[in-house]
Amino acid sequence: MRRPSALYLLFLKQQEQLGVVRQREGNIADMFIRANFTHLEQAVIEYTTKGFGNSTDDLKHGLKTAVYYLIKKACKLIKGMYLIDDEDDKASDVDKFIDVFELSHDYLFGDATYAMNRNRNEKLRKPEALPLEEDIAKFREYTLFRMQAITRESYVVFDTHNFVELRDLLVSRLTLFNARRGGEPCRLRLVEWEDAAKNAWISQQEVQKLDELDRALLKDLKVAYQTGAAKTLHHGQTHHGTTLPVSVVTDLPCTSEMDNEEVTMVSPSVSSSSSASDGEIPLPQQQRKYVQWKTHEEEEVKKHFKQYIEGKAKRRLPSRQELDEFLSHSQAIDFDWKTVKKKVMNEAAKAANIARKRERQMGISEV
């Protein structure tokens, strides 16, 4: 709402030089009346220019392009409101304003389009604007290290926080490797990821025609395709995005099991979080053995190691000696000390998550 408000204030300010604006609603909708187009035009120029606008460097081309799409979106919303309120005449006036606005696009926003294309083709492609190879290598090493640490850790409670971190690491790796914007790899769906695992986009007939070097590359890469975002052209027609290729490197921990026919089962927390947000990339985890604890066994562990679970003990987890003493006195538990230690760790993590949720709820209620 900040940009429309700032533009509306500048729109009203133009009355000092261009005369009184024609008012119908007495609000921001007055900007989209054809009779006030000159006031809106000057407001856009003043809003997207810094200083006195003596040079092309004073143009805020990114902001000006954003204002263009902002005005078009506002016109659609206002037209919809008029149609809902059965005010067809006002809706028709908005259509006529859009026609005038589109006819003036090249004149009013042509400099912003030219500046953006020049910046994209000249400045951003110069070697000095590219990142250092050393930084890219460090980022890759850190990404792979963190992903391996998360997927190989068997004593951690895999909650939504770990899932989000693992997903972000994977998306960043795919983004840098494919040299694409971050919004594209993160839109991969489950079906597209499974197609990459099955080599659905690779023709086996064409593989036989490749040389040894290209065949070696196929062993190190998986190929996925996704639909690109749709674009609205200046004349109003919608151009549906093309199919974009995404190369998936096999050095990622989550791709080590891609060639397996059976997908490894994940913990309930991961499956629930991935199914709740359709379109997320599935991250196969190492298979884990789940122990069925009986109610009285859980209660006995919680009671004996209450200080550790509540975080009041001096140490984070009980020692081997404490666990052995507990098992020697307990006749109902047949598990080894490692299983009991993992149980204490999981219960402590659950208690910490519950405490954090309560703190957030208390903070929201106080506000």
C-alpha positions as CSV (number, residue, x, y, z in Angstrom):
1,M,0.0,0.0,0.0
2,R,3.0,2.3,0.3
3,R,3.5,2.8,-3.4
4,P,-0.1,3.5,-4.3
5,S,-0.4,6.0,-1.4
6,A,2.8,7.8,-2.4
7,L,1.6,8.0,-6.0
8,Y,-1.8,9.3,-5.0
9,L,-0.3,12.1,-2.9
10,L,1.9,13.2,-5.8
11,F,-1.2,12.9,-8.0
12,L,-3.0,15.4,-5.8
13,K,0.0,17.6,-5.7
14,Q,-0.1,18.1,-9.5
15,Q,-3.2,20.3,-9.0
16,E,-0.8,23.2,-8.2
17,Q,0.4,23.2,-11.8
18,L,-2.2,21.4,-13.9
19,G,-5.4,22.5,-12.3
20,V,-8.0,20.8,-10.2
21,V,-8.5,17.1,-10.8
22,R,-11.8,15.6,-11.6
23,Q,-13.2,13.9,-8.5
24,R,-15.7,11.1,-8.6
25,E,-15.0,8.9,-5.6
26,G,-12.7,11.2,-3.6
27,N,-10.1,8.5,-3.2
28,I,-7.4,6.7,-5.2
29,A,-9.9,5.6,-7.8
30,D,-9.8,9.2,-9.2
31,M,-6.4,8.5,-10.6
32,F,-8.0,6.1,-13.1
33,I,-10.2,8.7,-14.8
34,R,-9.3,9.6,-18.3
35,A,-9.6,13.3,-17.7
36,N,-7.0,13.0,-14.9
37,F,-4.5,11.1,-17.0
38,T,-2.1,14.1,-17.4
39,H,-2.0,14.5,-13.6
40,L,-1.2,10.7,-13.2
41,E,1.5,10.9,-15.9
42,Q,3.3,13.7,-14.2
43,A,2.9,12.0,-10.8
44,V,4.5,8.8,-12.2
45,I,7.4,10.8,-13.7
46,E,8.0,12.7,-10.4
47,Y,7.7,9.5,-8.3
48,T,10.2,7.5,-10.4
49,T,12.9,10.2,-10.8
50,K,15.4,11.2,-8.3
51,G,16.8,14.7,-8.1
52,F,15.9,17.0,-11.0
53,G,16.1,14.2,-13.6
54,N,18.8,15.9,-15.6
55,S,20.5,12.6,-16.7
56,T,19.4,9.0,-17.4
57,D,21.1,7.9,-14.2
58,D,18.4,9.8,-12.2
59,L,15.7,7.4,-13.5
60,K,14.5,4.7,-11.1
61,H,13.8,2.2,-13.9
62,G,13.0,-0.7,-11.6
63,L,10.5,1.3,-9.6
64,K,8.9,2.7,-12.8
65,T,8.3,-0.7,-14.2
66,A,6.8,-1.8,-11.0
67,V,4.5,1.2,-11.0
68,Y,3.3,0.2,-14.5
69,Y,2.1,-3.2,-13.3
70,L,0.8,-1.7,-10.1
71,I,-1.5,0.6,-12.0
72,K,-2.7,-2.2,-14.2
73,K,-3.5,-4.4,-11.2
74,A,-5.3,-1.5,-9.5
75,C,-7.4,-0.9,-12.5
76,K,-8.5,-4.6,-12.6
77,L,-9.5,-4.5,-8.9
78,I,-11.4,-1.3,-9.2
79,K,-13.2,-2.5,-12.3
80,G,-14.2,-5.7,-10.5
81,M,-15.6,-3.6,-7.6
82,Y,-17.7,-1.5,-10.0
83,L,-19.0,-4.6,-11.7
84,I,-20.0,-6.2,-8.4
85,D,-21.8,-3.0,-7.3
86,D,-23.7,-3.0,-10.6
87,E,-22.0,0.2,-11.8
88,D,-21.4,-0.7,-15.4
89,D,-20.8,2.9,-16.5
90,K,-17.9,3.3,-14.2
91,A,-16.4,-0.1,-15.2
92,S,-16.6,1.0,-18.8
93,D,-14.8,4.2,-18.0
94,V,-12.0,2.1,-16.4
95,D,-11.7,0.1,-19.6
96,K,-11.3,3.3,-21.6
97,F,-8.7,4.5,-19.2
98,I,-6.8,1.2,-19.7
99,D,-6.9,1.8,-23.4
100,V,-5.4,5.3,-23.0
101,F,-2.8,3.9,-20.5
102,E,-1.7,1.2,-22.9
103,L,-1.4,3.6,-25.8
104,S,0.9,5.8,-23.8
105,H,3.0,2.9,-22.6
106,D,6.0,3.4,-25.0
107,Y,6.0,7.1,-24.3
108,L,5.7,7.0,-20.6
109,F,7.5,3.8,-19.7
110,G,9.8,3.2,-22.7
111,D,12.8,4.7,-21.0
112,A,12.4,2.3,-18.0
113,T,12.2,-0.7,-20.4
114,Y,15.3,0.5,-22.3
115,A,17.3,1.0,-19.1
116,M,16.4,-2.4,-17.7
117,N,17.4,-4.1,-20.9
118,R,20.6,-2.2,-21.1
119,N,21.5,-3.0,-17.5
120,R,20.7,-6.7,-18.1
121,N,22.7,-7.0,-21.3
122,E,25.7,-4.8,-20.5
123,K,26.4,-4.3,-16.8
124,L,25.2,-7.6,-15.3
125,R,27.1,-9.7,-17.9
126,K,30.5,-8.1,-17.4
127,P,33.1,-10.3,-15.7
128,E,33.5,-7.8,-12.8
129,A,29.8,-8.3,-11.9
130,L,30.1,-12.1,-11.7
131,P,30.7,-13.8,-8.4
132,L,34.2,-15.2,-7.6
133,E,34.8,-18.8,-8.3
134,E,36.2,-19.2,-4.8
135,D,33.0,-18.0,-3.2
136,I,31.0,-20.3,-5.3
137,A,33.2,-23.3,-4.3
138,K,32.9,-22.3,-0.6
139,F,29.1,-22.0,-0.9
140,R,28.9,-25.4,-2.6
141,E,31.0,-27.1,0.1
142,Y,28.9,-25.6,2.9
143,T,25.7,-26.6,1.2
144,L,26.8,-30.2,0.8
145,F,28.2,-30.3,4.3
146,R,25.0,-29.1,5.9
147,M,22.8,-31.4,3.8
148,Q,24.9,-34.5,4.7
149,A,24.9,-33.4,8.4
150,I,21.1,-33.2,8.4
151,T,20.4,-36.4,6.5
152,R,23.0,-38.6,8.2
153,E,22.1,-37.5,11.8
154,S,20.1,-40.3,13.3
155,Y,19.7,-38.8,16.8
156,V,17.8,-35.6,15.7
157,V,14.1,-35.0,15.7
158,F,13.3,-34.2,12.1
159,D,10.8,-31.4,12.5
160,T,9.6,-28.7,10.2
161,H,12.6,-26.5,11.0
162,N,15.0,-29.1,9.7
163,F,12.8,-29.8,6.7
164,V,12.8,-26.1,5.7
165,E,16.5,-25.8,6.1
166,L,17.1,-28.9,4.0
167,R,14.7,-27.7,1.4
168,D,16.4,-24.3,1.2
169,L,19.8,-25.9,0.9
170,L,18.6,-28.0,-2.0
171,V,17.0,-25.1,-3.8
172,S,20.1,-23.0,-3.4
173,R,22.3,-25.7,-4.9
174,L,20.0,-26.2,-7.9
175,T,19.7,-22.4,-8.3
176,L,23.5,-21.8,-8.5
177,F,24.1,-24.9,-10.6
178,N,21.4,-24.0,-13.2
179,A,22.2,-20.3,-13.0
180,R,18.5,-19.5,-12.7
181,R,16.4,-17.3,-10.4
182,G,15.5,-18.8,-7.1
183,G,11.8,-18.9,-7.8
184,E,12.2,-21.6,-10.5
185,P,13.8,-24.6,-8.8
186,C,11.7,-24.1,-5.6
187,R,8.6,-24.6,-7.8
188,L,9.5,-28.2,-8.7
189,R,6.6,-30.6,-7.9
190,L,6.8,-34.1,-6.7
191,V,5.8,-35.5,-10.1
192,E,8.6,-33.5,-11.8
193,W,11.1,-34.7,-9.3
194,E,10.0,-38.3,-9.8
195,D,10.3,-38.0,-13.6
196,A,13.9,-36.9,-13.2
197,A,14.6,-39.9,-11.0
198,K,13.1,-42.2,-13.7
199,N,15.0,-40.4,-16.6
200,A,11.6,-39.8,-18.2
201,W,13.0,-36.9,-20.2
202,I,15.9,-38.8,-21.6
203,S,15.5,-40.8,-24.8
204,Q,17.4,-44.0,-24.7
205,Q,17.6,-44.1,-28.5
206,E,19.3,-40.7,-28.5
207,V,21.7,-41.9,-25.7
208,Q,23.1,-44.5,-28.0
209,K,24.1,-41.8,-30.5
210,L,26.1,-39.8,-27.9
211,D,29.8,-39.9,-27.5
212,E,31.6,-41.1,-24.4
213,L,31.9,-37.6,-22.8
214,D,28.1,-36.9,-23.1
215,R,27.3,-40.3,-21.7
216,A,29.5,-39.6,-18.7
217,L,27.6,-36.4,-18.1
218,L,24.3,-38.3,-18.2
219,K,25.6,-40.5,-15.3
220,D,26.3,-37.4,-13.2
221,L,23.1,-35.5,-14.0
222,K,19.4,-35.9,-13.7
223,V,17.1,-33.8,-15.9
224,A,13.7,-32.4,-14.8
225,Y,11.4,-30.1,-16.7
226,Q,8.9,-27.6,-15.2
227,T,6.5,-25.1,-16.7
228,G,7.6,-21.5,-16.7
229,A,5.6,-18.6,-15.4
230,A,3.0,-17.1,-17.7
231,K,3.6,-13.6,-19.0
232,T,1.1,-10.9,-20.0
233,L,2.1,-9.1,-23.1
234,H,1.6,-5.3,-23.6
235,H,-1.4,-5.9,-25.9
236,G,-3.2,-7.8,-23.2
237,Q,-2.8,-11.4,-24.4
238,T,-1.3,-14.0,-22.0
239,H,1.7,-15.9,-23.2
240,H,2.0,-19.1,-21.3
241,G,5.5,-20.0,-20.1
242,T,7.6,-22.5,-21.9
243,T,9.0,-25.7,-20.4
244,L,12.2,-25.0,-18.6
245,P,14.9,-27.7,-18.0
246,V,16.4,-28.1,-14.5
247,S,19.6,-30.1,-14.1
248,V,19.9,-32.0,-10.9
249,V,23.4,-32.9,-9.8
250,T,23.9,-36.3,-8.2
251,D,26.3,-35.1,-5.5
252,L,23.4,-34.0,-3.5
253,P,22.6,-36.4,-0.6
254,C,18.9,-36.6,-1.5
255,T,19.8,-37.8,-5.1
256,S,21.9,-40.7,-3.9
257,E,18.8,-42.9,-3.8
258,M,17.2,-41.7,-7.0
259,D,18.1,-44.8,-9.0
260,N,16.5,-47.1,-6.4
261,E,13.0,-48.3,-7.3
262,E,11.8,-48.2,-3.8
263,V,11.7,-44.8,-2.0
264,T,13.0,-44.9,1.6
265,M,10.4,-44.1,4.2
266,V,10.7,-40.9,6.1
267,S,9.5,-39.9,9.5
268,P,5.9,-38.9,10.1
269,S,6.8,-35.3,10.6
270,V,8.5,-35.1,7.2
271,S,5.7,-36.8,5.3
272,S,3.1,-34.6,6.9
273,S,5.0,-31.4,6.2
274,S,5.7,-32.3,2.6
275,S,2.1,-33.4,1.9
276,A,0.7,-30.3,3.5
277,S,2.5,-28.1,1.0
278,D,2.0,-29.6,-2.4
279,G,4.7,-28.8,-4.9
280,E,7.7,-29.2,-2.5
281,I,10.6,-31.3,-3.5
282,P,10.6,-34.7,-1.7
283,L,13.8,-35.3,0.1
284,P,14.4,-39.1,0.7
285,Q,16.0,-39.7,4.0
286,Q,18.0,-42.6,5.4
287,Q,15.8,-45.4,6.6
288,R,15.2,-45.3,10.3
289,K,14.2,-48.0,12.7
290,Y,11.3,-46.9,14.9
291,V,10.9,-48.5,18.3
292,Q,7.4,-49.2,19.6
293,W,7.3,-47.9,23.2
294,K,4.5,-49.0,25.5
295,T,2.8,-46.4,27.6
296,H,4.2,-47.6,31.0
297,E,7.7,-47.7,29.5
298,E,7.5,-44.1,28.3
299,E,6.1,-42.9,31.6
300,E,8.9,-44.6,33.5
301,V,11.6,-43.0,31.3
302,K,9.9,-39.6,31.5
303,K,9.7,-39.8,35.3
304,H,13.3,-41.0,35.9
305,F,14.9,-38.5,33.4
306,K,12.6,-35.6,34.1
307,Q,15.4,-33.2,34.8
308,Y,17.0,-33.9,31.4
309,I,13.7,-33.7,29.5
310,E,12.8,-30.3,31.1
311,G,16.3,-29.0,30.5
312,K,17.1,-28.5,34.2
313,A,20.0,-30.9,34.5
314,K,23.6,-29.8,34.3
315,R,24.2,-32.0,31.3
316,R,22.2,-32.1,28.1
317,L,21.8,-36.0,28.1
318,P,22.4,-38.7,30.7
319,S,25.7,-40.5,30.7
320,R,26.3,-44.2,29.9
321,Q,26.6,-45.0,33.6
322,E,23.2,-43.4,34.4
323,L,21.5,-45.2,31.7
324,D,23.0,-48.6,32.7
325,E,21.9,-48.0,36.3
326,F,18.4,-47.1,35.2
327,L,18.2,-50.3,33.1
328,S,19.6,-52.5,35.9
329,H,16.8,-51.3,38.3
330,S,14.0,-51.3,35.7
331,Q,12.5,-54.7,34.9
332,A,9.8,-53.4,32.4
333,I,12.2,-52.1,29.8
334,D,14.2,-54.4,27.6
335,F,15.9,-51.8,25.4
336,D,19.6,-51.1,25.4
337,W,21.1,-47.9,26.7
338,K,21.4,-46.3,23.2
339,T,17.7,-46.7,22.6
340,V,16.8,-45.2,26.0
341,K,19.2,-42.3,25.4
342,K,17.6,-41.6,22.0
343,K,14.2,-41.7,23.7
344,V,15.3,-39.1,26.3
345,M,16.7,-36.9,23.5
346,N,13.4,-37.1,21.5
347,E,11.3,-36.3,24.6
348,A,13.6,-33.3,25.4
349,A,13.2,-32.0,21.9
350,K,9.4,-32.3,22.0
351,A,9.3,-30.5,25.4
352,A,11.4,-27.7,24.0
353,N,9.2,-27.3,20.9
354,I,6.1,-27.2,23.2
355,A,7.8,-24.5,25.3
356,R,8.6,-22.4,22.3
357,K,5.1,-22.6,21.0
358,R,3.7,-21.5,24.4
359,E,6.1,-18.5,24.4
360,R,5.0,-17.5,21.0
361,Q,1.3,-17.7,21.9
362,M,1.9,-15.7,25.1
363,G,3.7,-13.1,23.1
364,I,0.9,-12.8,20.6
365,S,-1.7,-12.6,23.4
366,E,0.2,-9.8,25.1
367,V,0.3,-7.8,21.9
